[in-house]
Amino acid sequence: MSATASASERTATRGWLRALTVAHRWLGICLGILVLAWCASGMVMMYVPYPSLTRTEALAGLSPLDLTDCCHLRESMGVTPLMLDGFRVETAAGGDPLLRGRLAGGEPLTVNLVSGRVLDDWTDAALIREGEAFAAAQGWSPPVASKRIDDDQWTVQASYDAHRPMLRLGNDDGREWYLSNASGEVVQETAAAERAWNMVGAVTHWLYPTALRRHVGLWSQVVIWLTVVSLFLTLAGIVIGISHYRVRRDRRRSPFRGWTLWHHYSGLVFGLLTLTWLASGLLSMNPWGALTPTDFGRERTQLNGTHHTVGEAVRALSRVAGVVPAGTVRLESVGWMGRSHLLAWDRDGGVTRLFRETVAGPVSLREARAAAAVLRGADVSVDELDEPDAYHYRLKGAAELPVFRLRYADGVRLYVSPATGSLVTAAGTTDRWFRWLFDALHRGDFSAFVRTRPLWDGMMLVLLGGVSLGVATGVWLGFRRVRRLLLPPLPDQVPPVAGPR
């Protein structure tokens, strides 16, 4: 009975292993190229990020502010009672200061602070003038082409919805920049090389073609389910690889030869890493709400929230006009525990806090401790952080430092900038899980030491190369199998056709 049962178990094991092998083979044929593309595009993304207009780039394209003739709007102009959820003041191409803010419903509002006119429908000519001024400040060659668009590959995200339609300008150097029809400001810029590398980088890695990305729900489900199937493909390969790995009479540990042997061994060595990368990539899509980010809206509003009518904003600008530092290109409203301040930014990213008619200076540690107790209760420790920690850091570039680190008993961490008083990073329970399950596992960002370059580059390139080898050998084996099925080899000798007897 036992021998019969053992034979039956072996037969069943061989049966499911054979079925798993067939599933692995055909899923590899269907998805192997996609997984290989994810690996190759990941290497590109190590060095070329997705295009975005950073604050540093935006500030570098602005001209110095001159508040001499501004800030005398009258209530009769019809815009001063409107409530703003924060505002900025920047210089228009013609030299007039513009107030840019958002109404309570999220709609942008732009007001010329000299004429009092609301600018809500920009002509192409007006936008081109703004774009020329931005290019001149950046040292770019002037635009030679313009086109009205709703979206394209670099502006398809929902964050640009309030600015549509946009005017896209391009110059002879291959640079393109986009101006908002609602506010007249530059909201995106790309370079030719950046666009080319991103087509084989982020666009490939995220399955991000414009036609698909326009439909956020569909795009999300496509990425999630392709990743789930790829996880099964990888897990099946690991199981099959382990089942075939054993010492044989000829002392060989694999029954395979040639490319199949390479696929077997590379899968054994790098299969778990492939599985880890796919799983962590899946988590980045927050499938089925698995790692929904913590909403710190209340804390942000309490710490930095500001609400002004246009009239109140104008009066605040009038009060600080005499203390605005030379070279300021942007004034930005920010709150500090219910008190409104203004941030004066220069083109190099330097910032000064202004409060009423005085320079306020940075937030002190004492003020940070008082704010911390009000935000989430008194059970909190506050210290000044001069180097990145596990939750406030940047893999590329430098994190803002110093910051005040607010650590609460429930594990929540808030990081506040002394220079601006702004909440720059926040980490709750799910955010901390995401940091380790995505940033650590997907990007190899386990610690500050591992982030050190070129150590991180070497580690990631070796690991990505190993995973790519395993996937590429599988793709090649699948290609050969499909070729044999579609183009069967001709026999060496064709038998003669028998004639009539």
WOGIDA-V202277 format. One record per helix or strand of 3 or more residues. SS is the DSSP state (H for helix, E for strand). FROM is the first residue (numbers start at 1). TO is the last residue. If there is no record, write none. Layout:
((SS FROM TO) (SS FROM TO))
This chain:
((H 2 45) (H 55 60) (H 75 77) (E 83 91) (E 97 103) (E 108 112) (H 124 138) (E 145 149) (H 158 163) (E 166 170) (E 176 180) (E 186 190) (H 192 199) (H 202 205) (H 210 213) (H 216 244) (H 258 283) (H 287 289) (H 297 304) (H 310 320) (E 328 336) (E 339 346) (E 351 355) (H 365 376) (E 380 385) (E 403 408) (E 413 417) (E 423 427) (H 429 443) (H 448 451) (H 455 486))
